[in-house]
Amino acid sequence: PSQVAARFLAAKHQFRLLATGGRGQGAAQNLCLEAATAELVSLMDADDRSTLDRFVKLNDALQAHRADGWDGVCCAVKIFGMVSAGMASYVAWQNTLLDPTDISANRFVEIPGLHQSGIYPRRLLHETLGGYRDLPSWPIDIDTWMRLAEVGACIGKVPELMYGWRQHSLQSTRNHGRCSLEHLRRCKAHFLLRSLPVEVQVLEVWSVGKTLEEWHQAVTWAAEATATETTSEAAIRRRLLLRLMEWRPKRGRGGGTRKQQAEPVDGEGKDASSGCPSPASALPLACEVQVERHEVETGTTPPPEPENQGSFAVARIFAYGKADFREQVRHAVTSGYLGRGTTDLDVPCRWARLDWPAA
C-alpha cells in the first residue's frame, strides 16, 4: 500500500476523505460529483473488486466509440461471495447487453448494467441529470439508468469481466424495501408512461394471476401519482386504455374473449404522498387510465387492435415466468393482430422490452 500511495503522490494525485454525516448513498455520490474536477468520473463499492487495468481499458473503449456517439461505458461483471442461482442468471443476462441500443431497450426488463462498473462524463451525471436521486420509491441504480435513457445518453459496454460484484446476505439488493419487485414495477411503470410515444393509446399487459394484478396496480399507481403531482400548463395530457390480458391454457370450450367491466382510474382524491419523483427531463405527464380486463384462451384470436390508431397505437408487456411460453404468447399475439403470420421481429418500433421472468 505504501508503494502504491507513493506512486500516486509522485504523479500529483491526492486522496481525499469526504463525509456526508450518514445522509445516505445518493448524498455520498453527489458529494463526490461536486468535488470531482476530472472530465470522467466513476464510483465503486468499498467491498467490490476491480482489475488493475479497468479504467485504462474503459477509457480506450470510450475513445474508440466516440464516433458512434458513446457518452459513457461500463463493463461485464463477475459476481463472487454468496452467489445464488437467480443472481447468477441475472448477471449472465446483463453481461450479454453490450450495444447501447440493447442496453437502453432492456432498461424496462431489469437494470441493464452495473452502474459502478463504468466511467461517465461528470457533466452528464452532475449537470444533465442533476445528480443521483436517493428516493424511497425505488433503487438509485435503476432510477439512474431510466433517466440516462430519457436524456438520450448513449452508454455502451465492453465484454471483459473487469468488475467484481460481491454478494452477501446484508447487501441492500437483498434487504432494502425499495429493491422489492413491487417497487421495481412501480419504477418501470412510472418511466414507461413517460416514454411511450404520444400515438400510443393502448397499453396491454399479457400475463396471468398475481403478476397480472401487480402490473395493474403498478400502472394505475403511476398514473394516479402523475395526475396528483402535475400542475404545469405544458403537461402532456394522455388518455390511456390499460388492457389486462389474462391468457390461460385452452379449457375445451368455444374460443374468443370475455370482457369484464371497465374500471376508470383518473387519480381524483388520491394520496399525493406516493413517493413518485418529479420528472427530471421529460415534459410533465398527466395520465388518465381506463382499465379493461380480458380472459383469452390459447388457440383463440385475441381482441382486435383498435381501428384508426396508427402504427404504434398499442404497446404490449409480456410478463410470464417461462421464456418459451413468453415467446409463444408474443408470437401468437403479434400474428393474430397483424394477420400475416409475422414474428416478433416484424413488429415496428420495439423501443423497449418488458418480458423478464421477474418483471
C-alpha angles and dihedrals in degrees: 000000000000091000091050090049090049092054091050092050092047089056089050094249119146137210113221127184112215121187131189098190093249097305094143143258097302094051091050093050092046091050089056091049091052093049096044119102100179122100092235126045138185138180134209136191112245095236097046128093136231138188114249094242098046097109092046093051094043091051091047090052092047093051091045091055099042089105088055090057099253113166097180141358137213132182142232115275136227117204125211139172120041096010119182124199091244094053091046090053092048094050091045089055091046091052091058092063106089107138116081091232092055092045092052095043094050096051087098091055096054139307100313098206141010102261095206091057092069146067122234139178110269089221091058094053100035104035108020096041095029092233132290122321118222099201130174087219102070142340123298093235098058091041089054094049091049093050093045088057091048092057091046097249113170111219121177133187135219119218097228114113097233102142126066115208112200118220121205139152095255100051116123092238088070101034115025114100094224089062092062121117090249092058093043090053090050090052092050092047092049095052093037092060088050094049103043113110112255089244090067109099099159128057115189124195113197113197143097140255121332096004092055092050092048091054089049090054093046095051095044090046090054092047093048092048094051092045093055095043101044118092102144118120087217092059120130108244110211130182108198130186110214110202115195105205114195106189113186134173115285113275099200102259135103113300135235128091136289112223117205128203116296118244117211114214115187103155096240114152093006125143109264093200093086096126092240107150124237114257112275104199112346122085114274112272129214109187129188115193131199117193129216124183122208132180112206127186122218111257093034131102116262119235113285120266111256112267126245094012099122131244096298099041096122130052116190134203118198110197112176130140097229120062095212093052090044091055091045091055093044093051094045093048096048092044092049093049098044095039096213105091094257127170126225091266090065094059111100128232103019093173094162142009128224105178106105111136091242095047 
